[in-house]
Amino acid sequence: MLPRSPPMPLHWAWPYGGVSHSQTWIEEAAMRVMIVGGGFIGGHLAGRLRAEGCAVTVAGRRSADIACDLARDDATVWTERLCGHDALVNCAGVLAAGADYDGVHAQGAIALFDGAARAGVARVVQISALGASEGTTAYHRSKRAADEHLTKLDLGWAIVRPSLVVGRGGGSTALFSALAALPLMPDIGGGMVQPIAIADLVDAIWRLLQRPLPMSLVVDAVGPQPMRILDLMAILRHWLGLGVASSLPVPRWMLRAVASLGIGPVTRDSLTMLEAGNAAPVEPFVTALGFLPQPVAQFLAAHPATHGDVLAARLVPMEPALRGLLAAVWLAGGLVPLLLTPMGRNTHLLARLGLTGEAAIGTVWAGSLADMTVALALILRCRGAALVGVALMVAYSLILAAIAPELWGDPFGALVKNLAVLGLSLAINAMEKPRA
């Protein structure tokens, strides 16, 4: 349990904004809030709530105050964790090929909400998804199952269904920024979206946490402007300071093929959601929460892009190519000695280490298999594969530098080129996603 913060005033707003003295209430201690899911939305929300004086506990799988696993933890575990908390916000969510939607979004969230009810948590805010009520995808159906269960519990609840959320650290923002940074922006088509700025979504959640009980509310969190994905990419490109660019239509069959093969960030569910669109009227949001969300272009203008933003947008599309090139180097290093180079030539330098005959041949085979293993690990996107390659390359280089120092002066750069491979390997490793 976190120590309680000093007392703080908490205000709740009329639906059309404004706070009067008669609507101000003060607790003896700071509101204690647990946020489940410390990713994009949860991270921004935790920062805002702490700035408001709340005592915040983040439960998640990475960089969290409490380590949890929604797909495995039951209601009893959550009851113990939530004891003493005033509010719960469930920000946990996954959207990826092979993701356990039912385990995380449905059964896991249901156990979480049951635990909250048993622990006496006064209010629960569920971050769902716009379109969950229709249930057109497995992602949406899993969200809907949790939403429906929450509405049956005897506690104050609110369900927030965001459209695409824009802001630093967001997966969608990173993806569309990367596409926007290409020389020709890919026009992937799809229905209309109505993106909302992360600051406005967090503000909406904060207002819900201050709302008087009882609270039974479903809110579609959308921005004020419906737009195409291509329009959003144009806004992001302008934010990055990259100027105007033409677009290139991407055939629907190509997107479907990419989604079916599991290549890149596109999944079957995300493609279905893209085709269906992600928009809703903004007026109910304004009526319920008392403010009009800002256009995403305005939000981005208030948070100018840095060189790091531009660099990230340009590097993301290159990551698969860089990884493929590095894998090709290691694959060639393993296959060439076995298939193209005479074995006597391979074992020539090993004689300087006292290795001859079968020992030398065995060493060549071992080195080749190690190289091909690194190549396969890179192709399969195994974590740390690039660093394993660095260690192997450093070992090779040190041995060759000791037994054949003349290779440093080789006109074809037999050893010098390893420095370039070292740089590429470190870059690939730096671009790996943090552990979930």
Residue pairs with C-beta under 8 A, 6 or more apart in sequence:
1 57
1 84
2 32
2 55
2 56
2 57
2 65
3 55
4 29
4 30
4 32
4 55
5 29
5 30
5 53
5 54
5 55
6 30
6 53
7 26
7 27
7 28
7 29
7 30
8 26
8 27
8 30
8 31
8 52
8 53
8 54
9 24
9 25
9 26
10 24
10 25
10 26
10 27
10 31
10 210
11 19
11 23
11 24
11 25
11 210
12 19
12 23
12 25
12 207
12 210
12 211
12 212
13 19
13 23
13 207
13 210
13 289
13 290
14 20
14 23
14 290
15 287
15 288
15 289
15 290
16 287
16 290
17 290
17 291
18 290
27 86
29 55
30 53
30 54
30 55
31 54
31 55
31 86
31 87
31 209
32 54
32 55
32 57
32 84
32 85
32 86
32 87
33 49
33 54
33 55
33 56
33 57
33 85
33 86
33 87
33 88
33 89
33 209
34 56
34 57
34 58
34 59
34 81
34 82
34 85
34 87
34 88
34 89
35 42
35 45
35 46
35 49
35 56
35 57
35 58
35 59
35 88
35 89
35 91
36 42
36 59
36 60
36 68
36 70
36 88
36 89
36 90
36 91
36 92
36 112
37 59
37 60
37 90
37 91
37 92
37 93
37 127
38 46
38 58
38 59
38 60
38 62
38 63
38 64
38 91
39 60
39 91
39 92
39 93
39 169
40 165
40 167
40 169
40 170
40 171
40 198
41 91
41 127
41 162
41 165
41 198
41 201
41 202
42 58
42 60
42 89
42 91
42 92
43 169
44 167
44 169
44 198
44 199
44 202
45 89
45 91
45 202
45 205
45 206
46 56
46 58
48 202
48 203
48 206
49 56
49 206
49 209
50 56
52 206
57 65
57 66
57 85
58 64
58 65
58 66
59 65
59 66
59 67
59 68
59 81
60 66
60 67
60 68
60 92
61 67
61 68
61 69
61 435
61 436
62 434
62 435
62 436
66 81
68 81
70 92
70 103
70 104
70 108
70 109
70 111
70 112
71 100
71 103
71 104
71 107
71 108
72 103
72 108
73 108
73 111
73 112
74 111
75 111
75 112
75 114
75 115
75 118
76 115
77 111
77 115
78 111
78 112
78 114
78 115
78 116
78 119
79 114
79 115
79 118
79 119
80 115
80 119
81 115
81 119
82 88
82 115
82 116
82 119
82 121
83 119
83 120
84 119
85 119
85 121
86 121
86 122
86 123
87 121
87 122
87 123
87 124
87 125
87 209
88 112
88 116
88 121
88 123
88 124
88 125
89 124
89 125
89 127
89 205
89 209
90 109
90 112
90 113
90 124
90 125
90 126
90 127
90 146
91 127
92 104
92 105
92 108
92 109
93 104
93 105
93 127
93 129
93 143
94 100
94 101
94 104
94 105
95 139
95 171
95 267
95 269
95 270
96 265
96 267
97 262
97 267
97 268
98 262
101 138
101 139
101 141
101 142
102 138
102 142
102 145
104 142
105 139
105 142
105 143
105 145
105 146
106 141
106 142
106 143
106 145
106 146
109 126
109 146
109 149
109 150
110 145
110 146
110 149
113 124
113 126
113 146
113 149
113 150
113 153
114 153
116 124
116 153
116 155
117 153
117 154
117 155
121 155
122 155
122 156
122 213
123 155
123 156
123 157
123 158
123 208
123 209
123 211
123 213
123 215
124 150
124 153
124 155
124 156
124 157
124 158
125 157
125 158
125 159
125 160
125 205
125 208
125 209
126 146
126 147
126 150
126 157
126 158
126 159
126 160
127 160
127 162
127 205
128 143
128 144
128 146
128 147
128 159
128 160
128 161
129 139
129 140
129 143
129 161
129 162
130 161
130 162
130 163
130 220
130 221
130 222
130 278
130 279
130 280
131 140
131 161
131 273
131 276
131 278
132 140
132 143
132 144
132 147
132 161
133 144
133 147
133 161
134 140
135 141
135 144
136 272
136 273
136 276
137 268
137 269
137 272
137 273
138 269
139 269
139 273
140 273
147 159
147 218
150 157
150 159
151 157
151 159
151 216
156 213
156 214
156 215
156 216
157 215
157 216
157 217
158 208
158 211
158 215
158 216
158 217
158 218
158 219
159 217
159 218
159 219
160 201
160 204
160 205
160 208
160 219
160 221
161 218
161 219
161 220
161 221
162 196
162 201
162 221
162 222
163 193
163 194
163 195
163 196
163 220
163 221
163 222
163 223
163 278
163 279
163 280
164 172
164 193
164 194
164 195
164 196
164 232
164 278
165 172
165 173
165 195
165 196
165 197
165 198
165 201
166 172
166 173
166 195
166 196
166 197
166 198
166 232
166 296
166 299
166 300
167 173
167 197
167 198
167 199
167 299
168 198
168 303
168 309
169 198
170 198
171 265
173 236
174 312
174 313
174 316
175 265
175 316
176 229
176 232
176 233
176 236
177 236
177 240
177 309
177 312
177 313
177 316
178 312
178 313
178 314
178 316
178 317
179 185
179 186
179 188
179 233
179 317
180 233
180 234
180 236
180 237
180 240
180 242
180 245
180 313
181 237
181 240
181 242
181 310
181 313
181 314
181 317
182 245
182 317
183 245
184 245
184 246
184 247
184 248
185 230
185 233
185 234
185 237
185 245
185 246
185 247
185 248
186 247
186 248
186 250
187 230
187 247
187 248
187 249
187 250
188 229
188 230
188 250
188 255
188 274
189 229
189 249
189 250
189 252
189 274
189 275
190 228
190 229
190 274
190 275
190 277
191 274
191 275
191 276
191 277
191 278
191 279
192 226
192 227
192 228
192 277
192 278
192 279
193 226
193 227
193 228
193 229
193 232
193 277
193 278
193 279
194 222
194 223
194 225
194 226
194 227
194 278
194 279
194 280
194 282
195 222
195 223
195 227
195 232
195 296
196 221
196 222
196 223
196 293
196 296
197 223
197 293
197 294
197 296
197 299
197 300
199 294
199 299
200 221
200 223
200 291
200 293
200 294
200 299
201 221
203 289
203 291
204 219
204 221
204 285
204 289
207 289
207 290
207 291
208 215
208 217
208 219
208 289
211 217
217 288
219 284
219 285
219 288
219 289
220 280
220 281
220 284
220 285
221 285
221 293
222 279
222 280
222 281
222 282
222 285
222 293
223 282
223 293
223 294
223 295
223 296
224 282
224 292
224 293
224 294
224 295
225 295
225 296
226 279
227 235
229 274
230 247
232 296
234 244
235 296
235 297
235 300
236 300
236 313
237 243
237 244
237 245
238 297
239 297
239 300
239 301
239 304
239 305
239 309
240 305
240 309
240 310
240 313
241 305
241 310
242 310
255 266
255 271
256 271
258 264
258 266
259 266
259 267
259 268
259 270
259 271
260 268
264 320
282 292
282 293
285 293
286 292
315 431
316 431
319 428
319 431
322 424
322 427
322 428
322 431
323 378
323 379
323 381
323 428
324 379
325 424
326 378
326 386
326 389
326 421
326 424
326 425
326 428
327 375
327 376
327 378
327 379
328 375
329 421
330 371
330 372
330 374
330 375
330 378
330 389
331 371
331 372
331 375
333 368
333 371
334 367
334 368
334 369
334 370
334 371
334 372
334 375
335 368
335 372
337 346
337 364
337 367
337 368
338 364
338 365
338 368
343 361
343 364
346 360
346 364
347 355
347 356
347 360
347 361
347 363
347 364
349 400
349 403
349 404
350 356
350 360
350 363
350 364
351 360
352 403
352 404
353 399
353 403
355 363
367 396
370 392
371 392
374 385
374 388
374 389
374 392
377 385
377 388
378 385
378 386
378 389
378 428
383 432
383 435
384 429
386 425
386 426
386 428
386 429
386 432
387 425
387 429
389 421
389 425
390 422
390 425
390 426
390 429
393 418
393 421
393 422
393 425
394 422
396 418
397 415
397 418
400 407
400 414
400 415
401 407
401 408
401 415
407 414
407 415
408 415
408 416
410 416
